[in-house]
Amino acid sequence: PPGREPLTPEDLALLLGVSEEVVLSWVEAGLLPHRREGEAVLFDSIALDRWLEEKAKALYGEDF
């Protein structure tokens, strides 16, 4: 929905239980949907939800 704030690498790291460095390494490897605003790396929560759903379906099948 409009008004949702983008997540920072620190925010996403806390949600996933990994370090910010791990999140940034995944960004550099092209593994996470993200956008850049200047030097900042930002994550859209809706895009992340879709990405996670696709990954879950790939791992567990369409019934996930």
mmCIF file of the N, C-alpha and C atoms, coordinates in Angstrom:
data_MODEL
# 
_entry.id   MODEL 
# 
loop_
_atom_site.group_PDB 
_atom_site.id 
_atom_site.type_symbol 
_atom_site.label_atom_id 
_atom_site.label_alt_id 
_atom_site.label_comp_id 
_atom_site.label_asym_id 
_atom_site.label_entity_id 
_atom_site.label_seq_id 
_atom_site.pdbx_PDB_ins_code 
_atom_site.Cartn_x 
_atom_site.Cartn_y 
_atom_site.Cartn_z 
_atom_site.occupancy 
_atom_site.B_iso_or_equiv 
_atom_site.pdbx_formal_charge 
_atom_site.auth_seq_id 
_atom_site.auth_comp_id 
_atom_site.auth_asym_id 
_atom_site.auth_atom_id 
_atom_site.pdbx_PDB_model_num 
ATOM 1   N N  . PRO A 1 1  ? 0.823  -1.202  0.000  1.00 0.00 ? 1  PRO A N  1 
ATOM 2   C CA . PRO A 1 1  ? 0.000  0.000   0.000  1.00 0.00 ? 1  PRO A CA 1 
ATOM 3   C C  . PRO A 1 1  ? 0.859  1.255   0.000  1.00 0.00 ? 1  PRO A C  1 
ATOM 4   N N  . PRO A 1 2  ? 0.326  2.322   -0.551 1.00 0.00 ? 2  PRO A N  1 
ATOM 5   C CA . PRO A 1 2  ? 1.078  3.573   -0.529 1.00 0.00 ? 2  PRO A CA 1 
ATOM 6   C C  . PRO A 1 2  ? 1.395  3.974   0.909  1.00 0.00 ? 2  PRO A C  1 
ATOM 7   N N  . GLY A 1 3  ? 2.520  4.637   1.082  1.00 0.00 ? 3  GLY A N  1 
ATOM 8   C CA . GLY A 1 3  ? 2.905  5.067   2.413  1.00 0.00 ? 3  GLY A CA 1 
ATOM 9   C C  . GLY A 1 3  ? 3.814  4.096   3.139  1.00 0.00 ? 3  GLY A C  1 
ATOM 10  N N  . ARG A 1 4  ? 3.972  2.902   2.596  1.00 0.00 ? 4  ARG A N  1 
ATOM 11  C CA . ARG A 1 4  ? 4.915  1.955   3.216  1.00 0.00 ? 4  ARG A CA 1 
ATOM 12  C C  . ARG A 1 4  ? 6.324  2.449   2.994  1.00 0.00 ? 4  ARG A C  1 
ATOM 13  N N  . GLU A 1 5  ? 7.056  2.526   4.082  1.00 0.00 ? 5  GLU A N  1 
ATOM 14  C CA . GLU A 1 5  ? 8.443  2.965   3.984  1.00 0.00 ? 5  GLU A CA 1 
ATOM 15  C C  . GLU A 1 5  ? 9.308  1.829   3.465  1.00 0.00 ? 5  GLU A C  1 
ATOM 16  N N  . PRO A 1 6  ? 10.279 2.141   2.611  1.00 0.00 ? 6  PRO A N  1 
ATOM 17  C CA . PRO A 1 6  ? 11.197 1.083   2.176  1.00 0.00 ? 6  PRO A CA 1 
ATOM 18  C C  . PRO A 1 6  ? 12.062 0.617   3.343  1.00 0.00 ? 6  PRO A C  1 
ATOM 19  N N  . LEU A 1 7  ? 12.532 -0.601  3.233  1.00 0.00 ? 7  LEU A N  1 
ATOM 20  C CA . LEU A 1 7  ? 13.416 -1.171  4.243  1.00 0.00 ? 7  LEU A CA 1 
ATOM 21  C C  . LEU A 1 7  ? 14.860 -0.863  3.887  1.00 0.00 ? 7  LEU A C  1 
ATOM 22  N N  . THR A 1 8  ? 15.660 -0.643  4.898  1.00 0.00 ? 8  THR A N  1 
ATOM 23  C CA . THR A 1 8  ? 17.097 -0.459  4.710  1.00 0.00 ? 8  THR A CA 1 
ATOM 24  C C  . THR A 1 8  ? 17.769 -1.835  4.852  1.00 0.00 ? 8  THR A C  1 
ATOM 25  N N  . PRO A 1 9  ? 19.024 -1.945  4.458  1.00 0.00 ? 9  PRO A N  1 
ATOM 26  C CA . PRO A 1 9  ? 19.730 -3.208  4.697  1.00 0.00 ? 9  PRO A CA 1 
ATOM 27  C C  . PRO A 1 9  ? 19.725 -3.603  6.178  1.00 0.00 ? 9  PRO A C  1 
ATOM 28  N N  . GLU A 1 10 ? 19.835 -2.623  7.062  1.00 0.00 ? 10 GLU A N  1 
ATOM 29  C CA . GLU A 1 10 ? 19.798 -2.912  8.498  1.00 0.00 ? 10 GLU A CA 1 
ATOM 30  C C  . GLU A 1 10 ? 18.438 -3.479  8.904  1.00 0.00 ? 10 GLU A C  1 
ATOM 31  N N  . ASP A 1 11 ? 17.354 -2.871  8.398  1.00 0.00 ? 11 ASP A N  1 
ATOM 32  C CA . ASP A 1 11 ? 16.004 -3.370  8.687  1.00 0.00 ? 11 ASP A CA 1 
ATOM 33  C C  . ASP A 1 11 ? 15.845 -4.817  8.230  1.00 0.00 ? 11 ASP A C  1 
ATOM 34  N N  . LEU A 1 12 ? 16.268 -5.078  6.989  1.00 0.00 ? 12 LEU A N  1 
ATOM 35  C CA . LEU A 1 12 ? 16.104 -6.416  6.427  1.00 0.00 ? 12 LEU A CA 1 
ATOM 36  C C  . LEU A 1 12 ? 16.963 -7.428  7.177  1.00 0.00 ? 12 LEU A C  1 
ATOM 37  N N  . ALA A 1 13 ? 18.155 -7.030  7.562  1.00 0.00 ? 13 ALA A N  1 
ATOM 38  C CA . ALA A 1 13 ? 19.038 -7.917  8.329  1.00 0.00 ? 13 ALA A CA 1 
ATOM 39  C C  . ALA A 1 13 ? 18.367 -8.333  9.635  1.00 0.00 ? 13 ALA A C  1 
ATOM 40  N N  . LEU A 1 14 ? 17.751 -7.380  10.317 1.00 0.00 ? 14 LEU A N  1 
ATOM 41  C CA . LEU A 1 14 ? 17.057 -7.695  11.564 1.00 0.00 ? 14 LEU A CA 1 
ATOM 42  C C  . LEU A 1 14 ? 15.897 -8.656  11.324 1.00 0.00 ? 14 LEU A C  1 
ATOM 43  N N  . LEU A 1 15 ? 15.148 -8.436  10.254 1.00 0.00 ? 15 LEU A N  1 
ATOM 44  C CA . LEU A 1 15 ? 14.012 -9.314  9.943  1.00 0.00 ? 15 LEU A CA 1 
ATOM 45  C C  . LEU A 1 15 ? 14.449 -10.736 9.611  1.00 0.00 ? 15 LEU A C  1 
ATOM 46  N N  . LEU A 1 16 ? 15.573 -10.846 8.911  1.00 0.00 ? 16 LEU A N  1 
ATOM 47  C CA . LEU A 1 16 ? 16.039 -12.165 8.460  1.00 0.00 ? 16 LEU A CA 1 
ATOM 48  C C  . LEU A 1 16 ? 16.960 -12.848 9.463  1.00 0.00 ? 16 LEU A C  1 
ATOM 49  N N  . GLY A 1 17 ? 17.414 -12.107 10.455 1.00 0.00 ? 17 GLY A N  1 
ATOM 50  C CA . GLY A 1 17 ? 18.311 -12.694 11.444 1.00 0.00 ? 17 GLY A CA 1 
ATOM 51  C C  . GLY A 1 17 ? 19.714 -12.927 10.932 1.00 0.00 ? 17 GLY A C  1 
ATOM 52  N N  . VAL A 1 18 ? 20.148 -12.052 10.025 1.00 0.00 ? 18 VAL A N  1 
ATOM 53  C CA . VAL A 1 18 ? 21.516 -12.118 9.504  1.00 0.00 ? 18 VAL A CA 1 
ATOM 54  C C  . VAL A 1 18 ? 22.157 -10.752 9.694  1.00 0.00 ? 18 VAL A C  1 
ATOM 55  N N  . SER A 1 19 ? 23.427 -10.651 9.391  1.00 0.00 ? 19 SER A N  1 
ATOM 56  C CA . SER A 1 19 ? 24.101 -9.361  9.525  1.00 0.00 ? 19 SER A CA 1 
ATOM 57  C C  . SER A 1 19 ? 23.798 -8.478  8.316  1.00 0.00 ? 19 SER A C  1 
ATOM 58  N N  . GLU A 1 20 ? 23.983 -7.176  8.495  1.00 0.00 ? 20 GLU A N  1 
ATOM 59  C CA . GLU A 1 20 ? 23.819 -6.229  7.397  1.00 0.00 ? 20 GLU A CA 1 
ATOM 60  C C  . GLU A 1 20 ? 24.802 -6.543  6.271  1.00 0.00 ? 20 GLU A C  1 
ATOM 61  N N  . GLU A 1 21 ? 25.986 -7.007  6.637  1.00 0.00 ? 21 GLU A N  1 
ATOM 62  C CA . GLU A 1 21 ? 26.993 -7.367  5.631  1.00 0.00 ? 21 GLU A CA 1 
ATOM 63  C C  . GLU A 1 21 ? 26.505 -8.506  4.750  1.00 0.00 ? 21 GLU A C  1 
ATOM 64  N N  . VAL A 1 22 ? 25.807 -9.471  5.343  1.00 0.00 ? 22 VAL A N  1 
ATOM 65  C CA . VAL A 1 22 ? 25.252 -10.579 4.563  1.00 0.00 ? 22 VAL A CA 1 
ATOM 66  C C  . VAL A 1 22 ? 24.203 -10.056 3.590  1.00 0.00 ? 22 VAL A C  1 
ATOM 67  N N  . VAL A 1 23 ? 23.319 -9.193  4.062  1.00 0.00 ? 23 VAL A N  1 
ATOM 68  C CA . VAL A 1 23 ? 22.299 -8.611  3.183  1.00 0.00 ? 23 VAL A CA 1 
ATOM 69  C C  . VAL A 1 23 ? 22.960 -7.890  2.012  1.00 0.00 ? 23 VAL A C  1 
ATOM 70  N N  . LEU A 1 24 ? 23.971 -7.091  2.304  1.00 0.00 ? 24 LEU A N  1 
ATOM 71  C CA . LEU A 1 24 ? 24.646 -6.346  1.234  1.00 0.00 ? 24 LEU A CA 1 
ATOM 72  C C  . LEU A 1 24 ? 25.395 -7.275  0.277  1.00 0.00 ? 24 LEU A C  1 
ATOM 73  N N  . SER A 1 25 ? 25.916 -8.381  0.788  1.00 0.00 ? 25 SER A N  1 
ATOM 74  C CA . SER A 1 25 ? 26.583 -9.338  -0.111 1.00 0.00 ? 25 SER A CA 1 
ATOM 75  C C  . SER A 1 25 ? 25.558 -9.988  -1.035 1.00 0.00 ? 25 SER A C  1 
ATOM 76  N N  . TRP A 1 26 ? 24.340 -10.243 -0.526 1.00 0.00 ? 26 TRP A N  1 
ATOM 77  C CA . TRP A 1 26 ? 23.276 -10.792 -1.373 1.00 0.00 ? 26 TRP A CA 1 
ATOM 78  C C  . TRP A 1 26 ? 22.856 -9.785  -2.440 1.00 0.00 ? 26 TRP A C  1 
ATOM 79  N N  . VAL A 1 27 ? 22.838 -8.497  -2.067 1.00 0.00 ? 27 VAL A N  1 
ATOM 80  C CA . VAL A 1 27 ? 22.516 -7.443  -3.036 1.00 0.00 ? 27 VAL A CA 1 
ATOM 81  C C  . VAL A 1 27 ? 23.561 -7.444  -4.146 1.00 0.00 ? 27 VAL A C  1 
ATOM 82  N N  . GLU A 1 28 ? 24.830 -7.439  -3.767 1.00 0.00 ? 28 GLU A N  1 
ATOM 83  C CA . GLU A 1 28 ? 25.914 -7.402  -4.753 1.00 0.00 ? 28 GLU A CA 1 
ATOM 84  C C  . GLU A 1 28 ? 25.900 -8.628  -5.654 1.00 0.00 ? 28 GLU A C  1 
ATOM 85  N N  . ALA A 1 29 ? 25.457 -9.760  -5.122 1.00 0.00 ? 29 ALA A N  1 
ATOM 86  C CA . ALA A 1 29 ? 25.371 -10.994 -5.916 1.00 0.00 ? 29 ALA A CA 1 
ATOM 87  C C  . ALA A 1 29 ? 24.103 -11.037 -6.767 1.00 0.00 ? 29 ALA A C  1 
ATOM 88  N N  . GLY A 1 30 ? 23.231 -10.034 -6.619 1.00 0.00 ? 30 GLY A N  1 
ATOM 89  C CA . GLY A 1 30 ? 22.001 -9.993  -7.403 1.00 0.00 ? 30 GLY A CA 1 
ATOM 90  C C  . GLY A 1 30 ? 20.927 -10.933 -6.901 1.00 0.00 ? 30 GLY A C  1 
ATOM 91  N N  . LEU A 1 31 ? 20.986 -11.289 -5.634 1.00 0.00 ? 31 LEU A N  1 
ATOM 92  C CA . LEU A 1 31 ? 20.054 -12.272 -5.090 1.00 0.00 ? 31 LEU A CA 1 
ATOM 93  C C  . LEU A 1 31 ? 18.785 -11.675 -4.489 1.00 0.00 ? 31 LEU A C  1 
ATOM 94  N N  . LEU A 1 32 ? 18.781 -10.375 -4.217 1.00 0.00 ? 32 LEU A N  1 
ATOM 95  C CA . LEU A 1 32 ? 17.619 -9.740  -3.592 1.00 0.00 ? 32 LEU A CA 1 
ATOM 96  C C  . LEU A 1 32 ? 17.090 -8.603  -4.463 1.00 0.00 ? 32 LEU A C  1 
ATOM 97  N N  . PRO A 1 33 ? 15.769 -8.483  -4.567 1.00 0.00 ? 33 PRO A N  1 
ATOM 98  C CA . PRO A 1 33 ? 15.218 -7.328  -5.290 1.00 0.00 ? 33 PRO A CA 1 
ATOM 99  C C  . PRO A 1 33 ? 15.460 -6.063  -4.461 1.00 0.00 ? 33 PRO A C  1 
ATOM 100 N N  . HIS A 1 34 ? 16.005 -5.034  -5.101 1.00 0.00 ? 34 HIS A N  1 
ATOM 101 C CA . HIS A 1 34 ? 16.334 -3.798  -4.400 1.00 0.00 ? 34 HIS A CA 1 
ATOM 102 C C  . HIS A 1 34 ? 16.381 -2.642  -5.387 1.00 0.00 ? 34 HIS A C  1 
ATOM 103 N N  . ARG A 1 35 ? 16.530 -1.458  -4.839 1.00 0.00 ? 35 ARG A N  1 
ATOM 104 C CA . ARG A 1 35 ? 16.778 -0.295  -5.678 1.00 0.00 ? 35 ARG A CA 1 
ATOM 105 C C  . ARG A 1 35 ? 17.818 0.569   -4.981 1.00 0.00 ? 35 ARG A C  1 
ATOM 106 N N  . ARG A 1 36 ? 18.447 1.402   -5.756 1.00 0.00 ? 36 ARG A N  1 
ATOM 107 C CA . ARG A 1 36 ? 19.441 2.308   -5.191 1.00 0.00 ? 36 ARG A CA 1 
ATOM 108 C C  . ARG A 1 36 ? 18.932 3.742   -5.339 1.00 0.00 ? 36 ARG A C  1 
ATOM 109 N N  . GLU A 1 37 ? 19.098 4.498   -4.281 1.00 0.00 ? 37 GLU A N  1 
ATOM 110 C CA . GLU A 1 37 ? 18.834 5.933   -4.303 1.00 0.00 ? 37 GLU A CA 1 
ATOM 111 C C  . GLU A 1 37 ? 20.118 6.600   -3.860 1.00 0.00 ? 37 GLU A C  1 
ATOM 112 N N  . GLY A 1 38 ? 20.900 7.030   -4.825 1.00 0.00 ? 38 GLY A N  1 
ATOM 113 C CA . GLY A 1 38 ? 22.233 7.539   -4.512 1.00 0.00 ? 38 GLY A CA 1 
ATOM 114 C C  . GLY A 1 38 ? 23.073 6.402   -3.976 1.00 0.00 ? 38 GLY A C  1 
ATOM 115 N N  . GLU A 1 39 ? 23.619 6.583   -2.810 1.00 0.00 ? 39 GLU A N  1 
ATOM 116 C CA . GLU A 1 39 ? 24.434 5.550   -2.164 1.00 0.00 ? 39 GLU A CA 1 
ATOM 117 C C  . GLU A 1 39 ? 23.591 4.539   -1.393 1.00 0.00 ? 39 GLU A C  1 
ATOM 118 N N  . ALA A 1 40 ? 22.322 4.876   -1.142 1.00 0.00 ? 40 ALA A N  1 
ATOM 119 C CA . ALA A 1 40 ? 21.459 4.032   -0.310 1.00 0.00 ? 40 ALA A CA 1 
ATOM 120 C C  . ALA A 1 40 ? 20.907 2.851   -1.099 1.00 0.00 ? 40 ALA A C  1 
ATOM 121 N N  . VAL A 1 41 ? 20.870 1.704   -0.453 1.00 0.00 ? 41 VAL A N  1 
ATOM 122 C CA . VAL A 1 41 ? 20.212 0.511   -0.976 1.00 0.00 ? 41 VAL A CA 1 
ATOM 123 C C  . VAL A 1 41 ? 18.907 0.366   -0.204 1.00 0.00 ? 41 VAL A C  1 
ATOM 124 N N  . LEU A 1 42 ? 17.805 0.243   -0.946 1.00 0.00 ? 42 LEU A N  1 
ATOM 125 C CA . LEU A 1 42 ? 16.491 0.145   -0.311 1.00 0.00 ? 42 LEU A CA 1 
ATOM 126 C C  . LEU A 1 42 ? 15.731 -1.050  -0.846 1.00 0.00 ? 42 LEU A C  1 
ATOM 127 N N  . PHE A 1 43 ? 14.843 -1.580  -0.007 1.00 0.00 ? 43 PHE A N  1 
ATOM 128 C CA . PHE A 1 43 ? 14.050 -2.747  -0.350 1.00 0.00 ? 43 PHE A CA 1 
ATOM 129 C C  . PHE A 1 43 ? 12.573 -2.413  -0.210 1.00 0.00 ? 43 PHE A C  1 
ATOM 130 N N  . ASP A 1 44 ? 11.804 -2.771  -1.215 1.00 0.00 ? 44 ASP A N  1 
ATOM 131 C CA . ASP A 1 44 ? 10.356 -2.602  -1.172 1.00 0.00 ? 44 ASP A CA 1 
ATOM 132 C C  . ASP A 1 44 ? 9.754  -3.859  -0.558 1.00 0.00 ? 44 ASP A C  1 
ATOM 133 N N  . SER A 1 45 ? 8.962  -3.703  0.486  1.00 0.00 ? 45 SER A N  1 
ATOM 134 C CA . SER A 1 45 ? 8.431  -4.877  1.188  1.00 0.00 ? 45 SER A CA 1 
ATOM 135 C C  . SER A 1 45 ? 7.511  -5.707  0.302  1.00 0.00 ? 45 SER A C  1 
ATOM 136 N N  . ILE A 1 46 ? 6.777  -5.089  -0.610 1.00 0.00 ? 46 ILE A N  1 
ATOM 137 C CA . ILE A 1 46 ? 5.898  -5.845  -1.511 1.00 0.00 ? 46 ILE A CA 1 
ATOM 138 C C  . ILE A 1 46 ? 6.737  -6.678  -2.480 1.00 0.00 ? 46 ILE A C  1 
ATOM 139 N N  . ALA A 1 47 ? 7.788  -6.074  -3.032 1.00 0.00 ? 47 ALA A N  1 
ATOM 140 C CA . ALA A 1 47 ? 8.677  -6.813  -3.934 1.00 0.00 ? 47 ALA A CA 1 
ATOM 141 C C  . ALA A 1 47 ? 9.353  -7.963  -3.199 1.00 0.00 ? 47 ALA A C  1 
ATOM 142 N N  . LEU A 1 48 ? 9.748  -7.735  -1.952 1.00 0.00 ? 48 LEU A N  1 
ATOM 143 C CA . LEU A 1 48 ? 10.359 -8.806  -1.163 1.00 0.00 ? 48 LEU A CA 1 
ATOM 144 C C  . LEU A 1 48 ? 9.366  -9.926  -0.883 1.00 0.00 ? 48 LEU A C  1 
ATOM 145 N N  . ASP A 1 49 ? 8.116  -9.582  -0.578 1.00 0.00 ? 49 ASP A N  1 
ATOM 146 C CA . ASP A 1 49 ? 7.080  -10.601 -0.358 1.00 0.00 ? 49 ASP A CA 1 
ATOM 147 C C  . ASP A 1 49 ? 6.916  -11.477 -1.592 1.00 0.00 ? 49 ASP A C  1 
ATOM 148 N N  . ARG A 1 50 ? 6.855  -10.839 -2.759 1.00 0.00 ? 50 ARG A N  1 
ATOM 149 C CA . ARG A 1 50 ? 6.710  -11.602 -4.020 1.00 0.00 ? 50 ARG A CA 1 
ATOM 150 C C  . ARG A 1 50 ? 7.924  -12.485 -4.260 1.00 0.00 ? 50 ARG A C  1 
ATOM 151 N N  . TRP A 1 51 ? 9.111  -11.945 -4.018 1.00 0.00 ? 51 TRP A N  1 
ATOM 152 C CA . TRP A 1 51 ? 10.350 -12.693 -4.210 1.00 0.00 ? 51 TRP A CA 1 
ATOM 153 C C  . TRP A 1 51 ? 10.377 -13.914 -3.298 1.00 0.00 ? 51 TRP A C  1 
ATOM 154 N N  . LEU A 1 52 ? 10.009 -13.717 -2.026 1.00 0.00 ? 52 LEU A N  1 
ATOM 155 C CA . LEU A 1 52 ? 9.983  -14.839 -1.081 1.00 0.00 ? 52 LEU A CA 1 
ATOM 156 C C  . LEU A 1 52 ? 8.963  -15.893 -1.493 1.00 0.00 ? 52 LEU A C  1 
ATOM 157 N N  . GLU A 1 53 ? 7.814  -15.467 -1.971 1.00 0.00 ? 53 GLU A N  1 
ATOM 158 C CA . GLU A 1 53 ? 6.792  -16.407 -2.418 1.00 0.00 ? 53 GLU A CA 1 
ATOM 159 C C  . GLU A 1 53 ? 7.291  -17.233 -3.606 1.00 0.00 ? 53 GLU A C  1 
ATOM 160 N N  . GLU A 1 54 ? 7.958  -16.581 -4.558 1.00 0.00 ? 54 GLU A N  1 
ATOM 161 C CA . GLU A 1 54 ? 8.523  -17.298 -5.706 1.00 0.00 ? 54 GLU A CA 1 
ATOM 162 C C  . GLU A 1 54 ? 9.560  -18.322 -5.257 1.00 0.00 ? 54 GLU A C  1 
ATOM 163 N N  . LYS A 1 55 ? 10.422 -17.926 -4.321 1.00 0.00 ? 55 LYS A N  1 
ATOM 164 C CA . LYS A 1 55 ? 11.458 -18.841 -3.833 1.00 0.00 ? 55 LYS A CA 1 
ATOM 165 C C  . LYS A 1 55 ? 10.829 -20.022 -3.091 1.00 0.00 ? 55 LYS A C  1 
ATOM 166 N N  . ALA A 1 56 ? 9.809  -19.760 -2.290 1.00 0.00 ? 56 ALA A N  1 
ATOM 167 C CA . ALA A 1 56 ? 9.134  -20.836 -1.555 1.00 0.00 ? 56 ALA A CA 1 
ATOM 168 C C  . ALA A 1 56 ? 8.470  -21.804 -2.516 1.00 0.00 ? 56 ALA A C  1 
ATOM 169 N N  . LYS A 1 57 ? 7.820  -21.289 -3.555 1.00 0.00 ? 57 LYS A N  1 
ATOM 170 C CA . LYS A 1 57 ? 7.175  -22.164 -4.540 1.00 0.00 ? 57 LYS A CA 1 
ATOM 171 C C  . LYS A 1 57 ? 8.209  -23.007 -5.275 1.00 0.00 ? 57 LYS A C  1 
ATOM 172 N N  . ALA A 1 58 ? 9.367  -22.412 -5.576 1.00 0.00 ? 58 ALA A N  1 
ATOM 173 C CA . ALA A 1 58 ? 10.427 -23.155 -6.251 1.00 0.00 ? 58 ALA A CA 1 
ATOM 174 C C  . ALA A 1 58 ? 10.944 -24.282 -5.367 1.00 0.00 ? 58 ALA A C  1 
ATOM 175 N N  . LEU A 1 59 ? 11.011 -24.033 -4.055 1.00 0.00 ? 59 LEU A N  1 
ATOM 176 C CA . LEU A 1 59 ? 11.512 -25.046 -3.140 1.00 0.00 ? 59 LEU A CA 1 
ATOM 177 C C  . LEU A 1 59 ? 10.462 -26.086 -2.767 1.00 0.00 ? 59 LEU A C  1 
ATOM 178 N N  . TYR A 1 60 ? 9.234  -25.637 -2.553 1.00 0.00 ? 60 TYR A N  1 
ATOM 179 C CA . TYR A 1 60 ? 8.210  -26.502 -1.971 1.00 0.00 ? 60 TYR A CA 1 
ATOM 180 C C  . TYR A 1 60 ? 7.059  -26.828 -2.898 1.00 0.00 ? 60 TYR A C  1 
ATOM 181 N N  . GLY A 1 61 ? 7.033  -26.233 -4.073 1.00 0.00 ? 61 GLY A N  1 
ATOM 182 C CA . GLY A 1 61 ? 5.954  -26.510 -5.020 1.00 0.00 ? 61 GLY A CA 1 
ATOM 183 C C  . GLY A 1 61 ? 4.821  -25.497 -4.908 1.00 0.00 ? 61 GLY A C  1 
ATOM 184 N N  . GLU A 1 62 ? 3.915  -25.586 -5.832 1.00 0.00 ? 62 GLU A N  1 
ATOM 185 C CA . GLU A 1 62 ? 2.811  -24.629 -5.926 1.00 0.00 ? 62 GLU A CA 1 
ATOM 186 C C  . GLU A 1 62 ? 1.867  -24.673 -4.716 1.00 0.00 ? 62 GLU A C  1 
ATOM 187 N N  . ASP A 1 63 ? 1.869  -25.746 -3.962 1.00 0.00 ? 63 ASP A N  1 
ATOM 188 C CA . ASP A 1 63 ? 0.952  -25.853 -2.825 1.00 0.00 ? 63 ASP A CA 1 
ATOM 189 C C  . ASP A 1 63 ? 1.446  -25.122 -1.586 1.00 0.00 ? 63 ASP A C  1 
ATOM 190 N N  . PHE A 1 64 ? 2.615  -24.493 -1.680 1.00 0.00 ? 64 PHE A N  1 
ATOM 191 C CA . PHE A 1 64 ? 3.167  -23.818 -0.513 1.00 0.00 ? 64 PHE A CA 1 
ATOM 192 C C  . PHE A 1 64 ? 2.250  -22.704 -0.066 1.00 0.00 ? 64 PHE A C  1 
# 
